[in-house]
Amino acid sequence: MSAKTRRGLLIFICGFGAYSILLSELGPLQALLLGLLVAAAAIYLDGWLRLRFSSKHADIKAPDIPADRQLPR
């Protein structure tokens, strides 16, 4: 699975899931804002885990990470 596909699924599942769960409790605007916050946290966690995995296993490269690109720290 490519990085774009995984991130798109993370945004959809985490963001929309949080929105749909919180919609009846908080209302549409607050649920939307918290859904965006949850999606951003999921994307950050995904990047952090990929960075951690790539530094532990430097000899194993994931197919969707270009070799010349530096990941954010």
mmCIF file as Biopython writes it, N, C-alpha, C and O atoms, coordinates in Angstrom:
data_model
#
loop_
_atom_site.group_PDB
_atom_site.id
_atom_site.type_symbol
_atom_site.label_atom_id
_atom_site.label_alt_id
_atom_site.label_comp_id
_atom_site.label_asym_id
_atom_site.label_entity_id
_atom_site.label_seq_id
_atom_site.pdbx_PDB_ins_code
_atom_site.Cartn_x
_atom_site.Cartn_y
_atom_site.Cartn_z
_atom_site.occupancy
_atom_site.B_iso_or_equiv
_atom_site.auth_seq_id
_atom_site.auth_asym_id
_atom_site.pdbx_PDB_model_num
ATOM 1   N N  . MET A ? 1  ? 0.854   -1.171 0.000  1.0 0.0 1  A 1 
ATOM 2   C CA . MET A ? 1  ? 0.000   0.000  0.000  1.0 0.0 1  A 1 
ATOM 3   C C  . MET A ? 1  ? 0.897   1.229  0.000  1.0 0.0 1  A 1 
ATOM 4   O O  . MET A ? 1  ? 1.848   1.317  0.776  1.0 0.0 1  A 1 
ATOM 5   N N  . SER A ? 2  ? 0.590   2.154  -0.858 1.0 0.0 2  A 1 
ATOM 6   C CA . SER A ? 2  ? 1.424   3.350  -0.948 1.0 0.0 2  A 1 
ATOM 7   C C  . SER A ? 2  ? 1.141   4.293  0.224  1.0 0.0 2  A 1 
ATOM 8   O O  . SER A ? 2  ? 0.134   4.169  0.920  1.0 0.0 2  A 1 
ATOM 9   N N  . ALA A ? 3  ? 2.051   5.227  0.415  1.0 0.0 3  A 1 
ATOM 10  C CA . ALA A ? 3  ? 1.913   6.180  1.523  1.0 0.0 3  A 1 
ATOM 11  C C  . ALA A ? 3  ? 0.693   7.075  1.322  1.0 0.0 3  A 1 
ATOM 12  O O  . ALA A ? 3  ? 0.004   7.404  2.288  1.0 0.0 3  A 1 
ATOM 13  N N  . LYS A ? 4  ? 0.417   7.473  0.074  1.0 0.0 4  A 1 
ATOM 14  C CA . LYS A ? 4  ? -0.752  8.324  -0.185 1.0 0.0 4  A 1 
ATOM 15  C C  . LYS A ? 4  ? -2.053  7.593  0.118  1.0 0.0 4  A 1 
ATOM 16  O O  . LYS A ? 4  ? -2.978  8.170  0.690  1.0 0.0 4  A 1 
ATOM 17  N N  . THR A ? 5  ? -2.118  6.332  -0.264 1.0 0.0 5  A 1 
ATOM 18  C CA . THR A ? 5  ? -3.328  5.556  -0.007 1.0 0.0 5  A 1 
ATOM 19  C C  . THR A ? 5  ? -3.536  5.356  1.487  1.0 0.0 5  A 1 
ATOM 20  O O  . THR A ? 5  ? -4.650  5.501  1.989  1.0 0.0 5  A 1 
ATOM 21  N N  . ARG A ? 6  ? -2.453  5.021  2.201  1.0 0.0 6  A 1 
ATOM 22  C CA . ARG A ? 6  ? -2.570  4.803  3.645  1.0 0.0 6  A 1 
ATOM 23  C C  . ARG A ? 6  ? -2.985  6.083  4.357  1.0 0.0 6  A 1 
ATOM 24  O O  . ARG A ? 6  ? -3.837  6.056  5.246  1.0 0.0 6  A 1 
ATOM 25  N N  . ARG A ? 7  ? -2.387  7.196  3.969  1.0 0.0 7  A 1 
ATOM 26  C CA . ARG A ? 7  ? -2.749  8.465  4.620  1.0 0.0 7  A 1 
ATOM 27  C C  . ARG A ? 7  ? -4.186  8.870  4.300  1.0 0.0 7  A 1 
ATOM 28  O O  . ARG A ? 7  ? -4.894  9.402  5.156  1.0 0.0 7  A 1 
ATOM 29  N N  . GLY A ? 8  ? -4.609  8.617  3.070  1.0 0.0 8  A 1 
ATOM 30  C CA . GLY A ? 8  ? -5.997  8.909  2.717  1.0 0.0 8  A 1 
ATOM 31  C C  . GLY A ? 8  ? -6.972  8.085  3.528  1.0 0.0 8  A 1 
ATOM 32  O O  . GLY A ? 8  ? -7.996  8.595  3.983  1.0 0.0 8  A 1 
ATOM 33  N N  . LEU A ? 9  ? -6.659  6.808  3.712  1.0 0.0 9  A 1 
ATOM 34  C CA . LEU A ? 9  ? -7.519  5.955  4.537  1.0 0.0 9  A 1 
ATOM 35  C C  . LEU A ? 9  ? -7.505  6.389  5.994  1.0 0.0 9  A 1 
ATOM 36  O O  . LEU A ? 9  ? -8.540  6.356  6.661  1.0 0.0 9  A 1 
ATOM 37  N N  . LEU A ? 10 ? -6.339  6.796  6.495  1.0 0.0 10 A 1 
ATOM 38  C CA . LEU A ? 10 ? -6.266  7.274  7.877  1.0 0.0 10 A 1 
ATOM 39  C C  . LEU A ? 10 ? -7.119  8.516  8.077  1.0 0.0 10 A 1 
ATOM 40  O O  . LEU A ? 10 ? -7.838  8.630  9.070  1.0 0.0 10 A 1 
ATOM 41  N N  . ILE A ? 11 ? -7.038  9.440  7.136  1.0 0.0 11 A 1 
ATOM 42  C CA . ILE A ? 11 ? -7.838  10.660 7.245  1.0 0.0 11 A 1 
ATOM 43  C C  . ILE A ? 11 ? -9.324  10.325 7.222  1.0 0.0 11 A 1 
ATOM 44  O O  . ILE A ? 11 ? -10.095 10.835 8.034  1.0 0.0 11 A 1 
ATOM 45  N N  . PHE A ? 12 ? -9.718  9.470  6.291  1.0 0.0 12 A 1 
ATOM 46  C CA . PHE A ? 12 ? -11.134 9.141  6.173  1.0 0.0 12 A 1 
ATOM 47  C C  . PHE A ? 12 ? -11.640 8.382  7.390  1.0 0.0 12 A 1 
ATOM 48  O O  . PHE A ? 12 ? -12.654 8.761  7.976  1.0 0.0 12 A 1 
ATOM 49  N N  . ILE A ? 13 ? -10.952 7.319  7.775  1.0 0.0 13 A 1 
ATOM 50  C CA . ILE A ? 13 ? -11.440 6.477  8.870  1.0 0.0 13 A 1 
ATOM 51  C C  . ILE A ? 13 ? -11.410 7.219  10.200 1.0 0.0 13 A 1 
ATOM 52  O O  . ILE A ? 13 ? -12.400 7.225  10.932 1.0 0.0 13 A 1 
ATOM 53  N N  . CYS A ? 14 ? -10.278 7.844  10.513 1.0 0.0 14 A 1 
ATOM 54  C CA . CYS A ? 14 ? -10.165 8.536  11.808 1.0 0.0 14 A 1 
ATOM 55  C C  . CYS A ? 14 ? -11.024 9.794  11.860 1.0 0.0 14 A 1 
ATOM 56  O O  . CYS A ? 14 ? -11.759 10.013 12.822 1.0 0.0 14 A 1 
ATOM 57  N N  . GLY A ? 15 ? -10.928 10.609 10.833 1.0 0.0 15 A 1 
ATOM 58  C CA . GLY A ? 15 ? -11.665 11.869 10.839 1.0 0.0 15 A 1 
ATOM 59  C C  . GLY A ? 15 ? -13.163 11.683 10.754 1.0 0.0 15 A 1 
ATOM 60  O O  . GLY A ? 15 ? -13.910 12.256 11.547 1.0 0.0 15 A 1 
ATOM 61  N N  . PHE A ? 16 ? -13.614 10.876 9.787  1.0 0.0 16 A 1 
ATOM 62  C CA . PHE A ? 16 ? -15.046 10.666 9.637  1.0 0.0 16 A 1 
ATOM 63  C C  . PHE A ? 16 ? -15.616 9.853  10.785 1.0 0.0 16 A 1 
ATOM 64  O O  . PHE A ? 16 ? -16.747 10.084 11.212 1.0 0.0 16 A 1 
ATOM 65  N N  . GLY A ? 17 ? -14.834 8.896  11.289 1.0 0.0 17 A 1 
ATOM 66  C CA . GLY A ? 17 ? -15.286 8.106  12.439 1.0 0.0 17 A 1 
ATOM 67  C C  . GLY A ? 17 ? -15.499 8.978  13.665 1.0 0.0 17 A 1 
ATOM 68  O O  . GLY A ? 17 ? -16.520 8.866  14.344 1.0 0.0 17 A 1 
ATOM 69  N N  . ALA A ? 18 ? -14.537 9.847  13.949 1.0 0.0 18 A 1 
ATOM 70  C CA . ALA A ? 18 ? -14.679 10.755 15.092 1.0 0.0 18 A 1 
ATOM 71  C C  . ALA A ? 18 ? -15.846 11.714 14.872 1.0 0.0 18 A 1 
ATOM 72  O O  . ALA A ? 18 ? -16.603 11.996 15.801 1.0 0.0 18 A 1 
ATOM 73  N N  . TYR A ? 19 ? -15.994 12.215 13.648 1.0 0.0 19 A 1 
ATOM 74  C CA . TYR A ? 19 ? -17.103 13.122 13.343 1.0 0.0 19 A 1 
ATOM 75  C C  . TYR A ? 19 ? -18.451 12.443 13.560 1.0 0.0 19 A 1 
ATOM 76  O O  . TYR A ? 19 ? -19.342 13.016 14.188 1.0 0.0 19 A 1 
ATOM 77  N N  . SER A ? 20 ? -18.603 11.231 13.046 1.0 0.0 20 A 1 
ATOM 78  C CA . SER A ? 20 ? -19.901 10.560 13.154 1.0 0.0 20 A 1 
ATOM 79  C C  . SER A ? 20 ? -20.216 10.163 14.591 1.0 0.0 20 A 1 
ATOM 80  O O  . SER A ? 20 ? -21.380 10.161 14.991 1.0 0.0 20 A 1 
ATOM 81  N N  . ILE A ? 21 ? -19.194 9.828  15.367 1.0 0.0 21 A 1 
ATOM 82  C CA . ILE A ? 21 ? -19.438 9.481  16.769 1.0 0.0 21 A 1 
ATOM 83  C C  . ILE A ? 21 ? -19.816 10.719 17.577 1.0 0.0 21 A 1 
ATOM 84  O O  . ILE A ? 21 ? -20.719 10.662 18.412 1.0 0.0 21 A 1 
ATOM 85  N N  . LEU A ? 22 ? -19.139 11.825 17.337 1.0 0.0 22 A 1 
ATOM 86  C CA . LEU A ? 22 ? -19.343 13.037 18.139 1.0 0.0 22 A 1 
ATOM 87  C C  . LEU A ? 22 ? -20.474 13.929 17.628 1.0 0.0 22 A 1 
ATOM 88  O O  . LEU A ? 22 ? -20.839 14.893 18.301 1.0 0.0 22 A 1 
ATOM 89  N N  . LEU A ? 23 ? -21.030 13.635 16.466 1.0 0.0 23 A 1 
ATOM 90  C CA . LEU A ? 23 ? -22.045 14.500 15.881 1.0 0.0 23 A 1 
ATOM 91  C C  . LEU A ? 23 ? -23.273 14.643 16.770 1.0 0.0 23 A 1 
ATOM 92  O O  . LEU A ? 23 ? -23.762 15.755 16.971 1.0 0.0 23 A 1 
ATOM 93  N N  . SER A ? 24 ? -23.771 13.552 17.299 1.0 0.0 24 A 1 
ATOM 94  C CA . SER A ? 24 ? -24.976 13.630 18.129 1.0 0.0 24 A 1 
ATOM 95  C C  . SER A ? 24 ? -24.694 14.255 19.495 1.0 0.0 24 A 1 
ATOM 96  O O  . SER A ? 24 ? -25.595 14.814 20.120 1.0 0.0 24 A 1 
ATOM 97  N N  . GLU A ? 25 ? -23.450 14.163 19.957 1.0 0.0 25 A 1 
ATOM 98  C CA . GLU A ? 25 ? -23.106 14.703 21.272 1.0 0.0 25 A 1 
ATOM 99  C C  . GLU A ? 25 ? -22.829 16.206 21.246 1.0 0.0 25 A 1 
ATOM 100 O O  . GLU A ? 25 ? -23.292 16.940 22.118 1.0 0.0 25 A 1 
ATOM 101 N N  . LEU A ? 26 ? -22.071 16.663 20.242 1.0 0.0 26 A 1 
ATOM 102 C CA . LEU A ? 26 ? -21.569 18.037 20.258 1.0 0.0 26 A 1 
ATOM 103 C C  . LEU A ? 26 ? -22.208 18.974 19.246 1.0 0.0 26 A 1 
ATOM 104 O O  . LEU A ? 26 ? -22.275 20.180 19.480 1.0 0.0 26 A 1 
ATOM 105 N N  . GLY A ? 27 ? -22.667 18.448 18.149 1.0 0.0 27 A 1 
ATOM 106 C CA . GLY A ? 27 ? -23.157 19.290 17.067 1.0 0.0 27 A 1 
ATOM 107 C C  . GLY A ? 27 ? -22.193 19.236 15.896 1.0 0.0 27 A 1 
ATOM 108 O O  . GLY A ? 27 ? -21.076 18.733 16.021 1.0 0.0 27 A 1 
ATOM 109 N N  . PRO A ? 28 ? -22.634 19.763 14.748 1.0 0.0 28 A 1 
ATOM 110 C CA . PRO A ? 28 ? -21.828 19.573 13.531 1.0 0.0 28 A 1 
ATOM 111 C C  . PRO A ? 28 ? -20.484 20.298 13.522 1.0 0.0 28 A 1 
ATOM 112 O O  . PRO A ? 28 ? -19.489 19.710 13.100 1.0 0.0 28 A 1 
ATOM 113 N N  . LEU A ? 29 ? -20.418 21.524 13.961 1.0 0.0 29 A 1 
ATOM 114 C CA . LEU A ? 29 ? -19.169 22.281 13.873 1.0 0.0 29 A 1 
ATOM 115 C C  . LEU A ? 29 ? -18.105 21.746 14.829 1.0 0.0 29 A 1 
ATOM 116 O O  . LEU A ? 29 ? -16.956 21.547 14.435 1.0 0.0 29 A 1 
ATOM 117 N N  . GLN A ? 30 ? -18.483 21.518 16.066 1.0 0.0 30 A 1 
ATOM 118 C CA . GLN A ? 30 ? -17.529 21.001 17.035 1.0 0.0 30 A 1 
ATOM 119 C C  . GLN A ? 30 ? -17.076 19.587 16.669 1.0 0.0 30 A 1 
ATOM 120 O O  . GLN A ? 30 ? -15.906 19.250 16.849 1.0 0.0 30 A 1 
ATOM 121 N N  . ALA A ? 31 ? -17.986 18.762 16.160 1.0 0.0 31 A 1 
ATOM 122 C CA . ALA A ? 31 ? -17.627 17.409 15.744 1.0 0.0 31 A 1 
ATOM 123 C C  . ALA A ? 31 ? -16.680 17.452 14.548 1.0 0.0 31 A 1 
ATOM 124 O O  . ALA A ? 31 ? -15.751 16.649 14.464 1.0 0.0 31 A 1 
ATOM 125 N N  . LEU A ? 32 ? -16.908 18.383 13.623 1.0 0.0 32 A 1 
ATOM 126 C CA . LEU A ? 32 ? -16.019 18.524 12.474 1.0 0.0 32 A 1 
ATOM 127 C C  . LEU A ? 32 ? -14.619 18.937 12.907 1.0 0.0 32 A 1 
ATOM 128 O O  . LEU A ? 32 ? -13.635 18.379 12.421 1.0 0.0 32 A 1 
ATOM 129 N N  . LEU A ? 33 ? -14.515 19.893 13.802 1.0 0.0 33 A 1 
ATOM 130 C CA . LEU A ? 33 ? -13.211 20.350 14.275 1.0 0.0 33 A 1 
ATOM 131 C C  . LEU A ? 33 ? -12.470 19.246 15.023 1.0 0.0 33 A 1 
ATOM 132 O O  . LEU A ? 33 ? -11.270 19.060 14.819 1.0 0.0 33 A 1 
ATOM 133 N N  . LEU A ? 34 ? -13.162 18.521 15.876 1.0 0.0 34 A 1 
ATOM 134 C CA . LEU A ? 34 ? -12.513 17.418 16.583 1.0 0.0 34 A 1 
ATOM 135 C C  . LEU A ? 34 ? -12.162 16.272 15.642 1.0 0.0 34 A 1 
ATOM 136 O O  . LEU A ? 34 ? -11.151 15.599 15.845 1.0 0.0 34 A 1 
ATOM 137 N N  . GLY A ? 35 ? -12.972 16.040 14.624 1.0 0.0 35 A 1 
ATOM 138 C CA . GLY A ? 35 ? -12.651 15.025 13.622 1.0 0.0 35 A 1 
ATOM 139 C C  . GLY A ? 35 ? -11.387 15.374 12.863 1.0 0.0 35 A 1 
ATOM 140 O O  . GLY A ? 35 ? -10.562 14.500 12.596 1.0 0.0 35 A 1 
ATOM 141 N N  . LEU A ? 36 ? -11.223 16.655 12.507 1.0 0.0 36 A 1 
ATOM 142 C CA . LEU A ? 36 ? -9.999  17.100 11.845 1.0 0.0 36 A 1 
ATOM 143 C C  . LEU A ? 36 ? -8.783  16.957 12.763 1.0 0.0 36 A 1 
ATOM 144 O O  . LEU A ? 36 ? -7.698  16.590 12.313 1.0 0.0 36 A 1 
ATOM 145 N N  . LEU A ? 37 ? -8.972  17.244 14.032 1.0 0.0 37 A 1 
ATOM 146 C CA . LEU A ? 37 ? -7.890  17.100 15.007 1.0 0.0 37 A 1 
ATOM 147 C C  . LEU A ? 37 ? -7.476  15.635 15.149 1.0 0.0 37 A 1 
ATOM 148 O O  . LEU A ? 37 ? -6.284  15.332 15.214 1.0 0.0 37 A 1 
ATOM 149 N N  . VAL A ? 38 ? -8.438  14.739 15.196 1.0 0.0 38 A 1 
ATOM 150 C CA . VAL A ? 38 ? -8.140  13.306 15.294 1.0 0.0 38 A 1 
ATOM 151 C C  . VAL A ? 38 ? -7.428  12.824 14.032 1.0 0.0 38 A 1 
ATOM 152 O O  . VAL A ? 38 ? -6.485  12.039 14.124 1.0 0.0 38 A 1 
ATOM 153 N N  . ALA A ? 39 ? -7.859  13.274 12.868 1.0 0.0 39 A 1 
ATOM 154 C CA . ALA A ? 39 ? -7.204  12.882 11.618 1.0 0.0 39 A 1 
ATOM 155 C C  . ALA A ? 39 ? -5.770  13.402 11.567 1.0 0.0 39 A 1 
ATOM 156 O O  . ALA A ? 39 ? -4.871  12.687 11.125 1.0 0.0 39 A 1 
ATOM 157 N N  . ALA A ? 40 ? -5.545  14.630 12.012 1.0 0.0 40 A 1 
ATOM 158 C CA . ALA A ? 40 ? -4.186  15.181 12.032 1.0 0.0 40 A 1 
ATOM 159 C C  . ALA A ? 40 ? -3.292  14.407 12.998 1.0 0.0 40 A 1 
ATOM 160 O O  . ALA A ? 40 ? -2.121  14.170 12.705 1.0 0.0 40 A 1 
ATOM 161 N N  . ALA A ? 41 ? -3.835  14.016 14.138 1.0 0.0 41 A 1 
ATOM 162 C CA . ALA A ? 41 ? -3.065  13.219 15.096 1.0 0.0 41 A 1 
ATOM 163 C C  . ALA A ? 41 ? -2.720  11.850 14.516 1.0 0.0 41 A 1 
ATOM 164 O O  . ALA A ? 41 ? -1.624  11.339 14.749 1.0 0.0 41 A 1 
ATOM 165 N N  . ALA A ? 42 ? -3.629  11.261 13.776 1.0 0.0 42 A 1 
ATOM 166 C CA . ALA A ? 42 ? -3.363  9.954  13.157 1.0 0.0 42 A 1 
ATOM 167 C C  . ALA A ? 42 ? -2.276  10.070 12.100 1.0 0.0 42 A 1 
ATOM 168 O O  . ALA A ? 42 ? -1.425  9.185  12.001 1.0 0.0 42 A 1 
ATOM 169 N N  . ILE A ? 43 ? -2.281  11.141 11.308 1.0 0.0 43 A 1 
ATOM 170 C CA . ILE A ? 43 ? -1.251  11.356 10.293 1.0 0.0 43 A 1 
ATOM 171 C C  . ILE A ? 43 ? 0.107   11.586 10.955 1.0 0.0 43 A 1 
ATOM 172 O O  . ILE A ? 43 ? 1.122   11.071 10.487 1.0 0.0 43 A 1 
ATOM 173 N N  . TYR A ? 44 ? 0.128   12.354 12.036 1.0 0.0 44 A 1 
ATOM 174 C CA . TYR A ? 44 ? 1.379   12.589 12.755 1.0 0.0 44 A 1 
ATOM 175 C C  . TYR A ? 44 ? 1.920   11.282 13.328 1.0 0.0 44 A 1 
ATOM 176 O O  . TYR A ? 44 ? 3.117   11.011 13.232 1.0 0.0 44 A 1 
ATOM 177 N N  . LEU A ? 45 ? 1.055   10.480 13.917 1.0 0.0 45 A 1 
ATOM 178 C CA . LEU A ? 45 ? 1.472   9.210  14.495 1.0 0.0 45 A 1 
ATOM 179 C C  . LEU A ? 45 ? 1.988   8.259  13.412 1.0 0.0 45 A 1 
ATOM 180 O O  . LEU A ? 45 ? 2.960   7.537  13.635 1.0 0.0 45 A 1 
ATOM 181 N N  . ASP A ? 46 ? 1.353   8.255  12.261 1.0 0.0 46 A 1 
ATOM 182 C CA . ASP A ? 46 ? 1.812   7.425  11.153 1.0 0.0 46 A 1 
ATOM 183 C C  . ASP A ? 46 ? 3.215   7.835  10.707 1.0 0.0 46 A 1 
ATOM 184 O O  . ASP A ? 46 ? 4.069   6.974  10.495 1.0 0.0 46 A 1 
ATOM 185 N N  . GLY A ? 47 ? 3.461   9.116  10.564 1.0 0.0 47 A 1 
ATOM 186 C CA . GLY A ? 47 ? 4.793   9.592  10.181 1.0 0.0 47 A 1 
ATOM 187 C C  . GLY A ? 47 ? 5.837   9.282  11.227 1.0 0.0 47 A 1 
ATOM 188 O O  . GLY A ? 47 ? 6.962   8.907  10.895 1.0 0.0 47 A 1 
ATOM 189 N N  . TRP A ? 48 ? 5.476   9.434  12.489 1.0 0.0 48 A 1 
ATOM 190 C CA . TRP A ? 48 ? 6.401   9.144  13.579 1.0 0.0 48 A 1 
ATOM 191 C C  . TRP A ? 48 ? 6.757   7.663  13.615 1.0 0.0 48 A 1 
ATOM 192 O O  . TRP A ? 48 ? 7.919   7.308  13.809 1.0 0.0 48 A 1 
ATOM 193 N N  . LEU A ? 49 ? 5.764   6.800  13.429 1.0 0.0 49 A 1 
ATOM 194 C CA . LEU A ? 49 ? 6.030   5.363  13.416 1.0 0.0 49 A 1 
ATOM 195 C C  . LEU A ? 49 ? 6.880   4.962  12.216 1.0 0.0 49 A 1 
ATOM 196 O O  . LEU A ? 49 ? 7.763   4.114  12.343 1.0 0.0 49 A 1 
ATOM 197 N N  . ARG A ? 50 ? 6.627   5.556  11.060 1.0 0.0 50 A 1 
ATOM 198 C CA . ARG A ? 50 ? 7.446   5.253  9.878  1.0 0.0 50 A 1 
ATOM 199 C C  . ARG A ? 50 ? 8.883   5.705  10.092 1.0 0.0 50 A 1 
ATOM 200 O O  . ARG A ? 50 ? 9.813   4.998  9.705  1.0 0.0 50 A 1 
ATOM 201 N N  . LEU A ? 51 ? 9.080   6.857  10.693 1.0 0.0 51 A 1 
ATOM 202 C CA . LEU A ? 51 ? 10.424  7.344  10.970 1.0 0.0 51 A 1 
ATOM 203 C C  . LEU A ? 51 ? 11.128  6.434  11.963 1.0 0.0 51 A 1 
ATOM 204 O O  . LEU A ? 51 ? 12.301  6.106  11.783 1.0 0.0 51 A 1 
ATOM 205 N N  . ARG A ? 52 ? 10.437  6.032  12.986 1.0 0.0 52 A 1 
ATOM 206 C CA . ARG A ? 52 ? 11.006  5.145  13.995 1.0 0.0 52 A 1 
ATOM 207 C C  . ARG A ? 52 ? 11.371  3.798  13.382 1.0 0.0 52 A 1 
ATOM 208 O O  . ARG A ? 52 ? 12.439  3.256  13.666 1.0 0.0 52 A 1 
ATOM 209 N N  . PHE A ? 53 ? 10.500  3.260  12.551 1.0 0.0 53 A 1 
ATOM 210 C CA . PHE A ? 53 ? 10.780  1.978  11.916 1.0 0.0 53 A 1 
ATOM 211 C C  . PHE A ? 53 ? 11.937  2.091  10.939 1.0 0.0 53 A 1 
ATOM 212 O O  . PHE A ? 53 ? 12.776  1.192  10.873 1.0 0.0 53 A 1 
ATOM 213 N N  . SER A ? 54 ? 11.998  3.170  10.182 1.0 0.0 54 A 1 
ATOM 214 C CA . SER A ? 54 ? 13.059  3.303  9.188  1.0 0.0 54 A 1 
ATOM 215 C C  . SER A ? 54 ? 14.418  3.512  9.857  1.0 0.0 54 A 1 
ATOM 216 O O  . SER A ? 54 ? 15.434  3.110  9.290  1.0 0.0 54 A 1 
ATOM 217 N N  . SER A ? 55 ? 14.471  4.127  11.041 1.0 0.0 55 A 1 
ATOM 218 C CA . SER A ? 55 ? 15.755  4.302  11.709 1.0 0.0 55 A 1 
ATOM 219 C C  . SER A ? 55 ? 16.219  3.016  12.373 1.0 0.0 55 A 1 
ATOM 220 O O  . SER A ? 55 ? 17.425  2.795  12.492 1.0 0.0 55 A 1 
ATOM 221 N N  . LYS A ? 56 ? 15.306  2.166  12.808 1.0 0.0 56 A 1 
ATOM 222 C CA . LYS A ? 56 ? 15.684  0.885  13.410 1.0 0.0 56 A 1 
ATOM 223 C C  . LYS A ? 56 ? 16.186  -0.087 12.362 1.0 0.0 56 A 1 
ATOM 224 O O  . LYS A ? 56 ? 17.129  -0.840 12.604 1.0 0.0 56 A 1 
ATOM 225 N N  . HIS A ? 57 ? 15.558  -0.071 11.203 1.0 0.0 57 A 1 
ATOM 226 C CA . HIS A ? 57 ? 15.887  -1.008 10.148 1.0 0.0 57 A 1 
ATOM 227 C C  . HIS A ? 57 ? 16.382  -0.223 8.933  1.0 0.0 57 A 1 
ATOM 228 O O  . HIS A ? 57 ? 15.697  -0.154 7.913  1.0 0.0 57 A 1 
ATOM 229 N N  . ALA A ? 58 ? 17.552  0.357  9.044  1.0 0.0 58 A 1 
ATOM 230 C CA . ALA A ? 58 ? 18.069  1.203  7.974  1.0 0.0 58 A 1 
ATOM 231 C C  . ALA A ? 58 ? 18.399  0.403  6.722  1.0 0.0 58 A 1 
ATOM 232 O O  . ALA A ? 58 ? 18.373  0.945  5.617  1.0 0.0 58 A 1 
ATOM 233 N N  . ASP A ? 59 ? 18.707  -0.874 6.880  1.0 0.0 59 A 1 
ATOM 234 C CA . ASP A ? 59 ? 19.038  -1.677 5.708  1.0 0.0 59 A 1 
ATOM 235 C C  . ASP A ? 59 ? 17.805  -2.134 4.949  1.0 0.0 59 A 1 
ATOM 236 O O  . ASP A ? 59 ? 17.919  -2.535 3.790  1.0 0.0 59 A 1 
ATOM 237 N N  . ILE A ? 60 ? 16.623  -2.086 5.568  1.0 0.0 60 A 1 
ATOM 238 C CA . ILE A ? 60 ? 15.371  -2.453 4.907  1.0 0.0 60 A 1 
ATOM 239 C C  . ILE A ? 60 ? 14.658  -1.166 4.528  1.0 0.0 60 A 1 
ATOM 240 O O  . ILE A ? 60 ? 14.328  -0.362 5.401  1.0 0.0 60 A 1 
ATOM 241 N N  . LYS A ? 61 ? 14.418  -0.961 3.256  1.0 0.0 61 A 1 
ATOM 242 C CA . LYS A ? 61 ? 13.736  0.251  2.802  1.0 0.0 61 A 1 
ATOM 243 C C  . LYS A ? 61 ? 12.325  -0.102 2.361  1.0 0.0 61 A 1 
ATOM 244 O O  . LYS A ? 61 ? 12.111  -1.087 1.654  1.0 0.0 61 A 1 
ATOM 245 N N  . ALA A ? 62 ? 11.375  0.703  2.781  1.0 0.0 62 A 1 
ATOM 246 C CA . ALA A ? 62 ? 9.999   0.524  2.330  1.0 0.0 62 A 1 
ATOM 247 C C  . ALA A ? 62 ? 9.910   0.952  0.872  1.0 0.0 62 A 1 
ATOM 248 O O  . ALA A ? 62 ? 10.592  1.897  0.475  1.0 0.0 62 A 1 
ATOM 249 N N  . PRO A ? 63 ? 9.090   0.289  0.063  1.0 0.0 63 A 1 
ATOM 250 C CA . PRO A ? 63 ? 9.051   0.613  -1.361 1.0 0.0 63 A 1 
ATOM 251 C C  . PRO A ? 63 ? 8.471   1.979  -1.688 1.0 0.0 63 A 1 
ATOM 252 O O  . PRO A ? 63 ? 8.729   2.501  -2.773 1.0 0.0 63 A 1 
ATOM 253 N N  . ASP A ? 64 ? 7.692   2.580  -0.785 1.0 0.0 64 A 1 
ATOM 254 C CA . ASP A ? 64 ? 7.077   3.860  -1.100 1.0 0.0 64 A 1 
ATOM 255 C C  . ASP A ? 64 ? 7.844   5.048  -0.519 1.0 0.0 64 A 1 
ATOM 256 O O  . ASP A ? 64 ? 7.348   6.173  -0.586 1.0 0.0 64 A 1 
ATOM 257 N N  . ILE A ? 65 ? 9.033   4.840  0.049  1.0 0.0 65 A 1 
ATOM 258 C CA . ILE A ? 65 ? 9.847   5.937  0.566  1.0 0.0 65 A 1 
ATOM 259 C C  . ILE A ? 65 ? 10.998  6.171  -0.407 1.0 0.0 65 A 1 
ATOM 260 O O  . ILE A ? 65 ? 11.843  5.291  -0.573 1.0 0.0 65 A 1 
ATOM 261 N N  . PRO A ? 66 ? 11.054  7.325  -1.050 1.0 0.0 66 A 1 
ATOM 262 C CA . PRO A ? 66 ? 12.204  7.605  -1.916 1.0 0.0 66 A 1 
ATOM 263 C C  . PRO A ? 66 ? 13.482  7.699  -1.088 1.0 0.0 66 A 1 
ATOM 264 O O  . PRO A ? 66 ? 13.451  8.194  0.039  1.0 0.0 66 A 1 
ATOM 265 N N  . ALA A ? 67 ? 14.588  7.238  -1.623 1.0 0.0 67 A 1 
ATOM 266 C CA . ALA A ? 67 ? 15.840  7.182  -0.879 1.0 0.0 67 A 1 
ATOM 267 C C  . ALA A ? 67 ? 16.413  8.572  -0.620 1.0 0.0 67 A 1 
ATOM 268 O O  . ALA A ? 67 ? 17.096  8.765  0.386  1.0 0.0 67 A 1 
ATOM 269 N N  . ASP A ? 68 ? 16.161  9.542  -1.490 1.0 0.0 68 A 1 
ATOM 270 C CA . ASP A ? 68 ? 16.773  10.856 -1.343 1.0 0.0 68 A 1 
ATOM 271 C C  . ASP A ? 68 ? 15.920  11.830 -0.522 1.0 0.0 68 A 1 
ATOM 272 O O  . ASP A ? 68 ? 16.325  12.977 -0.333 1.0 0.0 68 A 1 
ATOM 273 N N  . ARG A ? 69 ? 14.781  11.414 -0.042 1.0 0.0 69 A 1 
ATOM 274 C CA . ARG A ? 69 ? 13.872  12.305 0.698  1.0 0.0 69 A 1 
ATOM 275 C C  . ARG A ? 69 ? 14.122  12.177 2.190  1.0 0.0 69 A 1 
ATOM 276 O O  . ARG A ? 69 ? 14.229  11.067 2.709  1.0 0.0 69 A 1 
ATOM 277 N N  . GLN A ? 70 ? 14.217  13.299 2.879  1.0 0.0 70 A 1 
ATOM 278 C CA . GLN A ? 70 ? 14.370  13.263 4.328  1.0 0.0 70 A 1 
ATOM 279 C C  . GLN A ? 70 ? 13.001  13.357 4.971  1.0 0.0 70 A 1 
ATOM 280 O O  . GLN A ? 70 ? 12.179  14.188 4.583  1.0 0.0 70 A 1 
ATOM 281 N N  . LEU A ? 71 ? 12.755  12.500 5.959  1.0 0.0 71 A 1 
ATOM 282 C CA . LEU A ? 71 ? 11.488  12.515 6.679  1.0 0.0 71 A 1 
ATOM 283 C C  . LEU A ? 71 ? 11.541  13.560 7.784  1.0 0.0 71 A 1 
ATOM 284 O O  . LEU A ? 71 ? 12.609  13.819 8.338  1.0 0.0 71 A 1 
ATOM 285 N N  . PRO A ? 72 ? 10.394  14.167 8.115  1.0 0.0 72 A 1 
ATOM 286 C CA . PRO A ? 72 ? 10.376  15.169 9.199  1.0 0.0 72 A 1 
ATOM 287 C C  . PRO A ? 72 ? 10.668  14.525 10.536 1.0 0.0 72 A 1 
ATOM 288 O O  . PRO A ? 72 ? 10.346  13.357 10.757 1.0 0.0 72 A 1 
ATOM 289 N N  . ARG A ? 73 ? 11.273  15.280 11.421 1.0 0.0 73 A 1 
ATOM 290 C CA . ARG A ? 73 ? 11.597  14.760 12.758 1.0 0.0 73 A 1 
ATOM 291 C C  . ARG A ? 73 ? 10.746  15.396 13.802 1.0 0.0 73 A 1 
ATOM 292 O O  . ARG A ? 73 ? 10.880  15.080 14.985 1.0 0.0 73 A 1 
#
